[in-house]
Amino acid sequence: MKRTQYLLIIILVAAAVFYYGMNFVYADKPADIRYLNREIDELNEKLITAQILANKLDRVYTLFEENLALSAKDSLADDASMPFLNSLTEKLDQLGIKLLNIRPRPSMRKGKYISTPYELEIQCDYDELGALMAELERSERLITVEEFLVKNDVARLKTFRDPEQLLNQTIEMKISTLTLIKGQSNG
């Protein structure tokens, strides 16, 4: 009987120690670990963002340098920016695209930026057109492609019998460069 009582006391003490350990010593640890893991994830995201910004900082600086005018009278906001036209024609030559016509249009002020439109008429195949779109997207200047029209009518199909001649399309494009204006004033 004494033995059973000792065993029961030992079991009760062990159960009390186990209960105390689980509820008061280890109870908050899983919640603390989950909280710390969330905090580590947030800090890692901030670190990755900071690394990306540090690596891309020169690109951001170039973006501002190429697209930020001090005022609406800045040469960057002129109607036909010669540096832009030169770089555009250079890109067209590199891609093997034939430039048929280019018409700069007057600039338009649209809130905090100036839009300078250009109408292009080019001759190229669809692969070259895709490469041009990619180049425009990669450009240091902010460029929007307002619209493009592929002139692929039935009369053209009847005129040319050679499939190689049919690959090249005449395309009319309307693009605009966007120039941000620093120190925007209401006037």
C-alpha contacts under 8 A as a table, 3 or more apart, distances in Angstrom:
res1	aa1	res2	aa2	distance
1	M	4	T	5.09
1	M	5	Q	6.26
2	K	5	Q	5.00
2	K	6	Y	6.14
3	R	6	Y	5.11
3	R	7	L	6.12
4	T	7	L	5.00
4	T	8	L	6.02
5	Q	8	L	5.01
5	Q	9	I	6.07
6	Y	9	I	5.03
6	Y	10	I	6.03
7	L	10	I	5.05
7	L	11	I	6.07
8	L	11	I	5.03
8	L	12	L	6.07
9	I	12	L	5.03
9	I	13	V	6.04
10	I	13	V	5.10
10	I	14	A	5.96
11	I	14	A	5.04
11	I	15	A	5.97
12	L	15	A	4.99
12	L	16	A	6.04
13	V	16	A	5.00
13	V	17	V	6.07
14	A	17	V	5.06
14	A	18	F	6.00
15	A	18	F	4.98
15	A	19	Y	5.92
16	A	19	Y	5.00
16	A	20	Y	5.97
17	V	20	Y	5.07
17	V	21	G	6.01
18	F	21	G	5.10
18	F	22	M	6.07
19	Y	22	M	5.26
19	Y	23	N	5.98
20	Y	23	N	5.32
20	Y	24	F	5.52
20	Y	25	V	6.99
21	G	24	F	5.55
21	G	25	V	4.77
21	G	26	Y	6.05
21	G	27	A	7.87
22	M	25	V	6.04
22	M	26	Y	5.17
22	M	27	A	5.58
23	N	26	Y	6.42
23	N	27	A	4.94
24	F	27	A	5.74
24	F	28	D	7.82
25	V	28	D	7.55
26	Y	29	K	5.39
26	Y	30	P	7.82
27	A	30	P	7.07
28	D	31	A	5.40
28	D	32	D	5.97
29	K	32	D	4.93
29	K	33	I	5.97
30	P	33	I	5.00
30	P	34	R	6.14
31	A	34	R	5.11
31	A	35	Y	6.15
32	D	35	Y	5.06
32	D	36	L	6.09
33	I	36	L	5.07
33	I	37	N	6.03
34	R	37	N	5.06
34	R	38	R	6.28
35	Y	38	R	5.22
35	Y	39	E	6.23
36	L	39	E	4.92
36	L	40	I	6.06
37	N	40	I	5.02
37	N	41	D	6.19
38	R	41	D	5.06
38	R	42	E	6.27
39	E	42	E	5.14
39	E	43	L	6.19
40	I	43	L	5.09
40	I	44	N	6.03
41	D	44	N	5.06
41	D	45	E	6.25
42	E	45	E	5.14
42	E	46	K	6.32
43	L	46	K	5.02
43	L	47	L	6.11
44	N	47	L	4.94
44	N	48	I	6.11
45	E	48	I	5.12
45	E	49	T	6.12
46	K	49	T	5.05
46	K	50	A	6.07
47	L	50	A	5.03
47	L	51	Q	6.13
48	I	51	Q	5.04
48	I	52	I	6.15
49	T	52	I	5.11
49	T	53	L	6.11
50	A	53	L	5.06
50	A	54	A	6.01
51	Q	54	A	5.02
51	Q	55	N	6.14
52	I	55	N	5.13
52	I	56	K	5.99
53	L	56	K	5.03
53	L	57	L	5.53
54	A	57	L	5.24
55	N	58	D	7.32
56	K	59	R	5.14
56	K	60	V	6.31
57	L	60	V	5.04
57	L	61	Y	6.11
58	D	61	Y	5.00
58	D	62	T	6.12
59	R	62	T	5.06
59	R	63	L	6.09
60	V	63	L	4.95
60	V	64	F	6.31
61	Y	64	F	5.24
61	Y	65	E	6.01
62	T	65	E	4.86
62	T	66	E	5.93
62	T	140	E	6.88
63	L	66	E	5.33
63	L	67	N	6.09
63	L	140	E	5.69
63	L	141	R	6.84
63	L	142	L	7.89
64	F	67	N	5.21
64	F	68	L	5.31
65	E	68	L	5.85
66	E	140	E	6.38
66	E	141	R	5.82
67	N	76	L	7.48
67	N	141	R	5.95
67	N	142	L	6.64
67	N	178	L	6.97
67	N	179	T	4.90
67	N	180	L	5.85
68	L	76	L	7.83
68	L	179	T	5.83
68	L	180	L	4.73
68	L	181	I	5.80
68	L	182	K	6.49
69	A	72	A	6.96
69	A	74	D	5.74
69	A	75	S	7.89
69	A	76	L	6.09
69	A	77	A	6.77
69	A	179	T	6.51
69	A	180	L	6.03
69	A	181	I	4.97
69	A	182	K	5.97
70	L	74	D	6.25
70	L	181	I	6.00
70	L	182	K	5.00
70	L	183	G	7.08
71	S	74	D	5.40
71	S	181	I	5.70
71	S	182	K	6.26
71	S	183	G	7.28
71	S	184	Q	7.70
72	A	77	A	6.19
72	A	114	I	7.65
72	A	181	I	6.54
73	K	77	A	6.62
73	K	78	D	7.33
74	D	77	A	5.52
74	D	78	D	6.96
75	S	78	D	5.16
75	S	81	S	7.47
76	L	81	S	6.60
76	L	179	T	7.10
77	A	81	S	7.51
77	A	107	S	7.67
77	A	114	I	6.61
77	A	116	T	7.50
77	A	179	T	6.14
78	D	81	S	5.79
78	D	107	S	7.24
78	D	116	T	7.82
79	D	104	P	6.98
79	D	105	R	6.74
79	D	106	P	5.32
79	D	107	S	5.21
79	D	116	T	6.05
80	A	85	L	7.46
80	A	104	P	5.74
80	A	105	R	7.58
80	A	106	P	7.98
80	A	116	T	7.52
81	S	84	F	5.38
81	S	85	L	6.27
82	M	85	L	4.97
82	M	86	N	5.95
83	P	86	N	5.11
83	P	87	S	6.16
84	F	87	S	5.15
84	F	88	L	6.00
85	L	88	L	5.03
85	L	89	T	6.13
86	N	89	T	5.31
86	N	90	E	6.07
87	S	90	E	4.97
87	S	91	K	6.15
88	L	91	K	5.13
88	L	92	L	6.24
89	T	92	L	4.99
89	T	93	D	6.15
89	T	99	L	7.68
90	E	93	D	5.12
90	E	94	Q	6.20
91	K	94	Q	5.03
91	K	95	L	6.20
91	K	132	L	7.79
91	K	135	E	7.72
92	L	95	L	5.21
92	L	96	G	6.18
92	L	97	I	5.05
92	L	98	K	7.03
92	L	99	L	7.18
92	L	132	L	7.38
93	D	96	G	5.07
93	D	97	I	5.94
93	D	98	K	7.28
94	Q	97	I	7.70
95	L	128	E	6.49
95	L	131	A	7.39
95	L	132	L	7.27
96	G	124	C	7.74
96	G	128	E	7.52
97	I	122	I	6.76
97	I	123	Q	6.08
97	I	124	C	5.28
97	I	128	E	6.86
98	K	122	I	5.58
98	K	123	Q	5.07
98	K	124	C	6.57
99	L	102	I	7.48
99	L	120	L	7.61
99	L	121	E	6.32
99	L	122	I	4.57
99	L	123	Q	6.53
100	L	120	L	7.71
100	L	121	E	5.28
100	L	122	I	5.21
100	L	123	Q	6.97
101	N	119	E	7.97
101	N	120	L	5.75
101	N	121	E	4.94
101	N	122	I	6.95
102	I	118	Y	6.90
102	I	119	E	5.65
102	I	120	L	4.53
102	I	121	E	6.34
103	R	118	Y	5.60
103	R	119	E	5.01
103	R	120	L	6.48
104	P	116	T	7.76
104	P	117	P	6.21
104	P	118	Y	4.39
104	P	119	E	6.34
105	R	116	T	6.82
105	R	117	P	5.33
105	R	118	Y	5.69
105	R	119	E	7.51
106	P	116	T	6.53
106	P	117	P	6.98
107	S	114	I	6.55
107	S	115	S	5.59
107	S	116	T	4.34
107	S	117	P	6.58
108	M	114	I	5.64
108	M	115	S	5.23
108	M	116	T	6.44
109	R	112	K	7.65
109	R	113	Y	6.11
109	R	114	I	4.39
109	R	115	S	6.23
110	K	113	Y	5.53
110	K	114	I	5.78
110	K	115	S	6.89
111	G	114	I	7.73
112	K	180	L	6.27
112	K	181	I	5.95
112	K	184	Q	6.38
113	Y	178	L	6.45
113	Y	179	T	5.36
113	Y	180	L	4.37
113	Y	181	I	5.50
114	I	178	L	5.70
114	I	179	T	5.09
114	I	180	L	6.53
114	I	181	I	7.40
115	S	176	S	5.96
115	S	177	T	5.74
115	S	178	L	4.75
115	S	179	T	6.52
116	T	176	S	5.13
116	T	177	T	5.19
116	T	178	L	6.50
117	P	174	K	6.87
117	P	175	I	5.68
117	P	176	S	4.06
117	P	177	T	6.53
118	Y	174	K	5.78
118	Y	175	I	5.38
118	Y	176	S	5.91
119	E	172	E	7.20
119	E	173	M	5.75
119	E	174	K	4.62
119	E	175	I	6.53
120	L	171	I	8.00
120	L	172	E	5.66
120	L	173	M	5.03
120	L	174	K	6.30
120	L	175	I	7.80
121	E	170	T	6.97
121	E	171	I	5.66
121	E	172	E	4.48
121	E	173	M	6.32
122	I	170	T	5.76
122	I	171	I	5.31
122	I	172	E	6.50
122	I	173	M	8.00
123	Q	168	N	6.10
123	Q	169	Q	5.40
123	Q	170	T	4.48
123	Q	171	I	6.08
124	C	128	E	5.94
124	C	129	L	6.48
124	C	167	L	7.72
124	C	168	N	4.70
124	C	169	Q	5.42
124	C	170	T	6.75
124	C	171	I	7.66
125	D	128	E	5.41
125	D	129	L	6.28
125	D	167	L	5.40
125	D	168	N	4.41
125	D	169	Q	5.75
126	Y	129	L	4.91
126	Y	130	G	6.18
126	Y	167	L	7.74
126	Y	168	N	7.74
126	Y	169	Q	7.77
127	D	130	G	5.11
127	D	131	A	6.24
128	E	131	A	4.94
128	E	132	L	6.08
129	L	132	L	5.02
129	L	133	M	6.24
130	G	133	M	5.10
130	G	134	A	6.26
131	A	134	A	5.06
131	A	135	E	6.18
132	L	135	E	4.98
132	L	136	L	6.13
133	M	136	L	5.10
133	M	137	E	6.20
134	A	137	E	5.06
134	A	138	R	6.20
135	E	138	R	4.98
135	E	139	S	6.03
136	L	139	S	5.13
136	L	143	I	6.56
137	E	143	I	7.10
139	S	142	L	7.07
139	S	143	I	7.58
141	R	177	T	6.82
141	R	178	L	7.53
142	L	177	T	5.68
142	L	178	L	5.35
142	L	179	T	7.35
143	I	175	I	6.81
143	I	176	S	5.58
143	I	177	T	4.51
143	I	178	L	6.14
144	T	175	I	5.58
144	T	176	S	5.28
144	T	177	T	6.48
144	T	178	L	7.62
145	V	148	F	7.55
145	V	173	M	7.41
145	V	174	K	6.14
145	V	175	I	4.38
145	V	176	S	6.56
146	E	173	M	7.61
146	E	174	K	5.31
146	E	175	I	5.32
146	E	176	S	7.05
147	E	173	M	5.80
147	E	174	K	5.32
147	E	175	I	7.16
148	F	171	I	6.74
148	F	172	E	5.45
148	F	173	M	4.16
148	F	174	K	6.23
149	L	171	I	5.53
149	L	172	E	5.11
149	L	173	M	6.43
150	V	169	Q	6.65
150	V	170	T	6.13
150	V	171	I	4.56
150	V	172	E	6.60
151	K	169	Q	6.60
151	K	170	T	5.48
151	K	171	I	5.96
151	K	172	E	7.75
152	N	156	R	6.69
152	N	157	L	7.79
152	N	169	Q	6.77
152	N	170	T	7.57
153	D	156	R	5.55
153	D	157	L	6.85
154	V	157	L	5.08
154	V	158	K	6.43
155	A	158	K	5.14
155	A	159	T	6.22
156	R	159	T	5.10
156	R	160	F	6.39
157	L	160	F	5.70
157	L	161	R	7.42
157	L	166	L	7.28
158	K	161	R	7.11
160	F	163	P	7.62
160	F	165	Q	6.65
160	F	166	L	6.70
161	R	165	Q	7.84
161	R	166	L	7.95
162	D	165	Q	5.51
162	D	166	L	6.74
163	P	166	L	5.01
163	P	167	L	6.57
164	E	167	L	5.41
164	E	168	N	7.54
165	Q	168	N	5.98
166	L	169	Q	7.02
181	I	184	Q	5.99
